[in-house]
Amino acid sequence: MPNSHVTYSSKCYVTVCVGCDDMFQTSRRDQMTCTGACRVRAHRNGSMTRRKAVCAITKAEPVTLGWAMALSRLCPHLEPAMLAGELEFEDIMPDLNRAFVARVYEALRMTETAP
């Protein structure tokens, strides 16, 4: 099986890249882009500035918007509990990681069975 670069640990975060809008895993809590190229793209096209502006208005950390987007894509059933304040991102990150890993392996299986 090819190396899929999927990390599974308690210090792993799933977020959505500001530059390309793809989901990715990172061990850095504050990482908002998946690559250096996306970091440059996000600054040049203004998406980093927009995310920071939204977060300034909502008094949220910029990285939490990426986490919320990942939550919406991977585990929408957990959104009501998050909105009610019953859960925090640190509580659901293991669920996001499991869902992300499952999606990666599903994609891998699809590519292996494609004609």
C-alpha positions in Angstrom: 0.0 0.0 0.0 1.4 3.4 -0.9 2.4 5.9 1.8 -0.6 8.1 2.3 0.9 10.6 4.7 -2.0 10.3 7.1 -1.3 11.1 10.7 -3.3 9.8 13.6 -2.5 11.2 17.0 -4.0 13.4 19.7 -1.8 16.3 18.5 -3.2 16.2 15.0 -5.6 18.8 13.7 -7.8 18.7 10.6 -8.4 22.0 9.0 -9.3 23.6 5.6 -6.5 25.4 3.8 -7.0 29.2 3.3 -5.2 29.0 0.0 -6.7 26.1 -1.9 -9.8 25.1 0.2 -8.6 21.5 0.6 -8.7 19.7 3.9 -5.4 18.6 5.4 -3.9 17.3 8.7 -1.3 19.2 10.6 0.5 18.8 13.9 0.6 22.5 14.3 -2.4 24.0 16.0 -2.0 27.4 14.2 -1.3 26.2 10.7 -3.8 27.6 8.2 -2.4 26.5 4.8 -1.3 23.1 3.6 1.8 24.3 1.8 4.1 27.3 1.4 2.6 27.8 -2.0 -0.9 28.0 -0.6 0.4 30.5 2.1 1.7 32.7 -0.6 -1.5 32.3 -2.7 -3.7 33.1 0.4 -1.8 36.3 1.0 -1.8 37.4 -2.7 -5.4 36.7 -3.4 -6.6 38.2 -0.1 -8.2 35.1 1.4 -5.9 35.2 4.4 -6.8 38.9 5.1 -10.5 38.0 4.7 -10.3 35.1 7.1 -8.5 37.2 9.7 -11.0 40.0 9.3 -13.9 37.7 9.9 -12.2 36.3 12.9 -11.5 39.7 14.3 -15.2 40.5 14.1 -16.2 37.3 15.7 -13.3 37.4 18.3 -12.2 33.9 17.2 -8.8 32.6 16.3 -8.2 32.5 12.6 -7.5 28.8 12.6 -10.9 28.0 14.2 -12.6 28.9 10.9 -10.7 26.2 9.1 -11.6 23.7 11.9 -15.3 24.7 11.6 -15.2 24.2 7.8 -13.6 20.7 8.3 -16.3 19.9 10.9 -19.0 20.9 8.5 -17.6 18.7 5.8 -16.6 15.7 7.8 -18.9 15.5 10.9 -21.9 17.7 10.4 -23.8 15.7 13.0 -21.5 17.3 15.7 -22.3 20.9 14.7 -25.4 21.2 16.9 -23.4 20.2 20.0 -20.7 22.6 19.1 -23.1 25.5 18.6 -24.8 24.7 21.9 -21.4 24.9 23.6 -21.5 21.2 24.7 -18.4 20.4 22.8 -15.2 22.3 21.9 -12.8 21.8 19.0 -10.3 19.9 21.1 -13.1 17.4 22.1 -14.0 16.7 18.5 -10.6 16.7 16.8 -10.2 12.9 17.3 -13.6 12.4 15.5 -12.4 14.8 12.7 -9.2 12.8 12.4 -11.0 9.5 12.1 -13.4 10.9 9.5 -10.5 12.4 7.5 -8.5 9.2 7.6 -11.6 7.3 6.5 -12.1 9.7 3.6 -8.4 9.4 2.5 -8.6 5.6 2.5 -11.9 5.6 0.7 -10.2 7.8 -2.0 -7.3 5.4 -2.1 -9.5 2.4 -2.6 -11.3 4.3 -5.4 -8.0 4.9 -7.2 -6.9 1.3 -6.8 -10.1 0.0 -8.3 -10.4 2.5 -11.1 -10.0 1.1 -14.6 
